[in-house]
Amino acid sequence: MSSDEERELLISNKTKCYDASEHHPRQASRLEWAESSWTRWFHLLLWWWVSPVLSFGYKRALTDDDFDNLPHDDECSVLLNKMLMYDWMKTTTLPVIAQAFWKQFVYVGLLLIPLMIARIAQPILLHHIVSFIDNDQQNSSITSPIAGYFYAITLFLCALSQILLYQQYFFRSARIGLRIRNALISLIHTRLLSINITSLNETTAAPIINLVANDATKFEDFSMYFSYLWDTPLQAIIVYGILCWLIGPLLALFGYLVLAVFIILQGIFSRQFSRFRETTIVWADKRIQAFEEIINGYHIVKMYNWEEPIKRRVLEIRQHEFTSIQYASYLRAFNVALFFAIMPIMALVTCGGAFLIKKPLHRNIHQVRSLQCL
């Protein structure tokens, strides 16, 4: 491969300007085609609808004509019309989003039910496999091999379905978040074009840029983790019942006490994250406003030789913004470290509690660890 090919961009433009003679209509959305009939579920499950684009990208640099059209429901005009149906003078953003997208959230949330069943079933199947191996020497009936194969195959199918459903859930959740973000950005753009000049002059570009670049994008994260608000408590209750069956309610409670402390810490961290984010947004608004004033009044800055004072002012604002981001990053790093440490801590407390009350765990320890990792 030559050096020019190594430096070739992944997505390149054929020409520097738009040339109608070289432009070809895009192909209809393959995703929309796959979703149009239930008989094409295999294309969705195995991501076959994206294979042509991946094949083109493997052979050569992608161009604009290689991509499909957007599905009809993902187009900004459709999303904007959905937002304009509501009276924004009498309501706020969250109620409108809830009314416009609640069906999609319910549909995506239903994917978590088989995903939760597959995750919980794996430790139970592991328990049966371990019991089957332990009793293999004493039970040599003709049904024992069949039961062992059944447990192993079912465990494999549960793991496979978990992988497939997990990717489908996050793709569709991110798609809903992208729809919400594009709808809000389109609505903001429409409102800016419809207000009068006097009202437009009373505001600055800083809050508008923050709304588009920061606030609207947060709905993508919100949509991806919203369904876990009901999935996580339900899964915790089911897992606690299984742990009571395996090791008893007292030992299961020991591990859940650690989980309760972790949840309290998460609540404290979320408040700190919110405070740091509010501080960051305030200083980001001031920074953007300062740059806007510099650009609009650059001739006055040059006339009075104010470059150094302006530079110090911008650096001071930027330093405050960096400080808030730095503290939030420290807290986020500690939160991630605590997330990875919570499982060993729960196992330590559970095993320590079993040692103190002199209750043996024996073969159940592997299933207990698997369930606690859920």
C-alpha positions in Angstrom: 0.0 0.0 0.0 1.4 3.4 -1.0 1.8 6.3 1.4 -0.9 8.3 -0.5 -3.4 5.4 0.1 -2.4 5.3 3.8 -3.2 9.0 4.2 -6.5 8.7 2.3 -9.5 9.8 4.4 -12.2 7.3 5.4 -14.9 9.6 4.0 -13.9 11.7 1.1 -15.7 14.1 -1.2 -15.7 13.6 -4.9 -15.5 17.3 -5.7 -15.0 20.4 -3.7 -18.3 21.9 -4.8 -21.7 20.4 -5.5 -22.0 19.1 -9.0 -25.5 18.0 -10.0 -24.2 16.1 -13.0 -22.1 13.8 -10.8 -24.7 13.4 -8.0 -26.7 10.3 -7.9 -29.8 9.7 -5.9 -29.2 7.8 -2.7 -30.6 4.4 -2.2 -33.7 4.0 0.0 -33.0 3.2 3.6 -32.1 -0.4 4.2 -33.0 -0.1 7.8 -36.5 1.1 7.0 -36.8 -1.8 4.5 -35.7 -4.3 7.1 -38.2 -2.9 9.6 -41.1 -2.8 7.2 -41.9 -6.5 7.5 -41.6 -9.0 10.4 -40.2 -11.6 8.0 -37.0 -9.6 7.8 -36.2 -9.7 11.5 -33.0 -11.7 10.7 -31.6 -8.7 8.9 -32.1 -6.6 12.0 -30.9 -9.1 14.5 -27.6 -9.8 12.6 -27.2 -6.3 11.3 -27.3 -7.4 7.6 -28.8 -4.1 6.6 -25.5 -2.3 7.3 -23.4 -4.9 5.4 -23.3 -3.0 2.0 -21.8 0.1 3.6 -19.2 -1.9 5.5 -18.4 -3.7 2.3 -17.9 -0.5 0.4 -15.8 1.0 3.2 -13.6 -2.1 3.1 -12.9 -1.9 -0.6 -12.5 1.9 -1.0 -13.0 5.3 0.6 -16.7 6.0 1.3 -18.4 8.8 -0.6 -21.7 10.6 0.1 -23.5 8.5 -2.5 -22.6 5.3 -0.7 -24.9 6.0 2.3 -28.6 5.3 2.4 -31.3 7.9 2.9 -32.5 8.3 6.4 -35.6 6.4 7.5 -38.7 8.5 7.2 -39.2 8.6 11.0 -35.7 9.9 11.5 -36.0 12.9 9.2 -35.8 16.3 10.9 -38.9 17.6 9.1 -41.0 14.7 10.5 -39.5 15.2 14.0 -40.1 18.9 13.9 -43.7 18.5 12.9 -44.2 16.2 15.8 -42.8 18.9 18.2 -44.9 21.7 16.7 -48.1 19.8 17.4 -47.8 20.8 21.1 -48.5 24.2 22.7 -45.1 25.2 24.0 -46.5 28.2 25.8 -48.4 25.9 28.3 -45.9 23.1 28.8 -42.2 22.3 29.2 -39.7 20.1 27.4 -40.0 16.9 29.4 -43.8 16.5 29.2 -43.6 17.0 25.4 -40.9 14.5 25.0 -42.8 12.0 27.2 -46.0 12.4 25.1 -44.2 12.3 21.8 -41.8 9.3 22.4 -43.4 7.2 25.2 -44.4 4.4 22.8 -40.8 4.1 21.5 -39.5 4.0 25.0 -41.9 1.3 25.9 -41.0 -0.8 22.8 -37.3 -0.5 23.6 -37.8 -1.2 27.3 -39.5 -4.4 26.4 -36.2 -5.7 25.0 -34.8 -5.6 28.6 -37.2 -8.3 29.7 -35.8 -11.2 27.7 -32.3 -9.7 28.3 -32.9 -9.8 32.0 -34.3 -13.4 31.8 -31.2 -14.5 29.9 -28.8 -12.8 32.4 -30.5 -14.3 35.4 -30.9 -17.7 33.9 -27.2 -18.2 33.3 -26.1 -18.5 37.0 -29.1 -20.8 37.6 -28.0 -23.0 34.7 -24.5 -22.9 36.0 -25.8 -24.1 39.4 -27.5 -27.1 37.7 -24.4 -27.9 35.6 -22.2 -27.9 38.8 -24.7 -30.1 40.6 -24.9 -32.4 37.6 -21.1 -32.8 37.5 -21.0 -33.4 41.3 -23.6 -36.1 41.1 -22.3 -37.7 38.0 -20.4 -40.4 39.9 -23.5 -41.4 41.9 -26.2 -41.0 39.2 -25.5 -42.9 36.0 -29.0 -43.1 34.7 -29.7 -42.7 31.0 -31.3 -39.3 31.5 -28.3 -37.7 33.2 -26.3 -37.1 29.9 -29.4 -35.6 28.3 -29.9 -33.3 31.2 -26.3 -32.2 31.1 -26.4 -31.4 27.4 -29.7 -29.6 27.9 -28.2 -27.3 30.6 -25.0 -26.6 28.5 -27.0 -25.8 25.3 -29.4 -23.6 27.2 -26.6 -21.8 28.8 -25.0 -21.2 25.4 -28.3 -19.9 24.0 -28.8 -17.5 26.9 -25.3 -16.1 26.5 -25.9 -15.7 22.7 -29.3 -14.0 23.1 -27.8 -11.7 25.7 -25.2 -10.5 23.2 -27.7 -10.0 20.4 -30.4 -8.3 22.6 -27.9 -6.1 24.3 -26.7 -4.5 21.1 -30.2 -4.1 19.8 -31.3 -2.3 23.0 -28.5 0.2 22.9 -28.8 0.8 19.2 -32.5 1.5 19.4 -32.1 3.6 22.6 -29.4 5.7 21.0 -31.7 6.1 18.0 -34.5 7.5 20.2 -32.0 9.8 21.9 -30.8 11.1 18.5 -34.4 11.7 17.4 -35.1 13.7 20.5 -31.9 15.7 20.0 -32.6 16.5 16.4 -36.2 17.4 17.1 -35.1 19.9 19.8 -32.3 21.4 17.7 -34.8 21.8 14.8 -37.3 23.4 17.1 -34.6 25.8 18.4 -33.6 26.7 14.9 -37.3 27.3 13.9 -37.9 29.5 16.9 -34.8 31.6 16.1 -36.0 32.2 12.6 -39.5 33.2 13.7 -38.7 35.7 16.5 -38.4 39.4 15.8 -35.1 41.3 15.6 -35.7 43.1 18.9 -36.0 39.9 20.9 -33.1 38.4 19.1 -30.8 41.3 20.0 -31.7 40.9 23.7 -30.0 37.6 23.9 -26.5 36.4 23.0 -25.3 33.4 21.1 -23.7 31.8 24.1 -26.9 30.2 25.7 -28.1 29.2 22.3 -24.9 27.4 21.4 -24.9 25.7 24.8 -28.5 24.5 24.3 -27.6 23.0 20.9 -24.1 21.6 21.7 -24.5 20.5 25.3 -28.1 20.4 26.7 -29.7 18.7 23.7 -27.1 16.0 23.5 -27.8 14.9 27.1 -31.0 13.4 25.9 -29.0 10.8 24.1 -27.5 9.5 27.4 -30.9 9.8 29.0 -32.6 7.6 26.5 -30.0 4.9 26.7 -30.3 4.5 30.5 -33.9 5.5 31.2 -35.3 1.9 31.0 -32.8 0.8 33.7 -34.8 2.9 36.2 -37.3 0.0 36.4 -35.1 -2.8 35.2 -32.5 -2.5 37.9 -34.8 -2.6 40.9 -36.8 -5.5 39.4 -33.6 -7.5 38.7 -32.3 -6.8 42.2 -35.5 -8.2 43.8 -35.4 -11.3 41.6 -31.7 -11.9 42.3 -32.2 -11.4 46.0 -34.8 -14.1 46.0 -32.5 -16.5 44.1 -29.7 -15.8 46.6 -32.0 -16.5 49.5 -32.7 -19.9 47.9 -28.9 -20.6 47.4 -27.3 -19.3 50.5 -30.1 -18.1 52.8 -31.6 -14.6 53.4 -29.0 -13.6 56.0 -26.0 -14.0 53.8 -27.8 -12.5 50.8 -28.6 -9.5 53.0 -24.9 -9.0 53.8 -24.1 -8.4 50.2 -27.1 -6.2 49.6 -26.0 -3.9 52.5 -22.9 -3.2 50.5 -25.1 -2.5 47.5 -27.2 -0.1 49.6 -24.1 1.9 50.6 -23.1 2.0 47.0 -26.5 3.4 45.9 -26.2 6.1 48.6 -22.8 7.1 47.3 -24.2 7.2 43.8 -26.8 9.7 45.0 -24.1 11.9 46.6 -22.0 11.7 43.4 -24.9 12.6 41.2 -25.5 15.8 43.2 -21.9 16.7 42.9 -21.9 16.0 39.2 -24.9 18.2 38.8 -23.2 21.0 40.7 -20.0 20.8 38.7 -22.0 20.7 35.4 -23.9 23.8 36.4 -20.7 25.6 37.2 -19.1 24.4 33.9 -22.1 25.7 31.9 -22.0 29.1 33.6 -18.3 29.6 32.8 -18.8 28.2 29.3 -21.5 30.8 28.7 -19.2 33.5 29.9 -16.4 32.2 27.6 -18.6 32.1 24.5 -20.0 35.6 25.3 -16.4 36.9 25.8 -15.4 35.6 22.4 -18.5 37.1 20.8 -17.7 40.5 22.3 -14.1 40.2 21.0 -15.2 39.3 17.5 -17.8 42.1 17.4 -15.5 44.7 18.8 -12.1 43.6 17.5 -11.5 47.1 15.9 -11.8 48.8 19.3 -9.5 46.2 20.9 -6.9 46.9 18.2 -7.4 50.7 18.5 -6.8 50.8 22.3 -4.3 48.0 22.3 -6.4 45.8 24.7 -5.1 42.5 23.5 -3.3 41.5 26.7 -6.2 42.5 29.1 -8.6 40.6 26.9 -6.3 37.6 26.7 -6.0 37.5 30.5 -9.8 37.8 30.9 -10.4 34.9 28.5 -7.7 32.8 30.2 -9.2 33.5 33.6 -12.7 32.4 32.5 -11.2 29.3 30.8 -9.3 28.4 33.9 -12.5 28.5 36.0 -14.1 26.2 33.4 -11.2 23.8 33.4 -11.1 23.7 37.2 -14.8 22.6 37.3 -14.2 20.0 34.6 -11.1 18.8 36.5 -13.0 18.3 39.8 -15.8 16.5 37.9 -13.2 14.2 36.2 -11.6 13.3 39.6 -15.0 12.4 41.0 -15.9 10.4 37.8 -12.6 8.5 38.0 -13.4 7.6 41.7 -16.9 6.6 40.8 -15.6 4.3 38.0 -13.1 2.7 40.3 -15.8 2.2 42.9 -18.0 0.5 40.3 -15.3 -2.1 39.5 -14.6 -2.6 43.2 -18.1 -3.1 44.3 -18.3 -6.8 43.1 -15.2 -8.0 45.0 -16.4 -6.1 48.1 -19.8 -7.8 48.0 -18.1 -11.2 47.6 -15.8 -10.4 50.5 -18.6 -9.4 52.7 -20.7 -12.4 51.7 -17.9 -14.9 52.3 -16.9 -13.1 55.5 -20.4 -13.3 56.8 -20.6 -17.0 56.0 -17.3 -17.5 57.9 -18.6 -15.6 60.9 -21.9 -17.5 61.2 -20.1 -20.8 60.2 -22.2 -21.6 57.2 -20.4 -23.4 54.3 -21.0 -22.2 50.8 -19.4 -25.1 48.9 -20.5 -25.3 45.3 -22.9 -22.4 45.6 -20.1 -19.9 45.7 -19.7 -19.7 41.9 -23.4 -19.1 41.4 -23.5 -16.5 44.1 -20.6 -14.6 42.5 -22.3 -14.8 39.1 -25.5 -13.4 40.5 -23.8 -10.6 42.4 -22.1 -9.6 39.2 -25.5 -8.9 37.7 
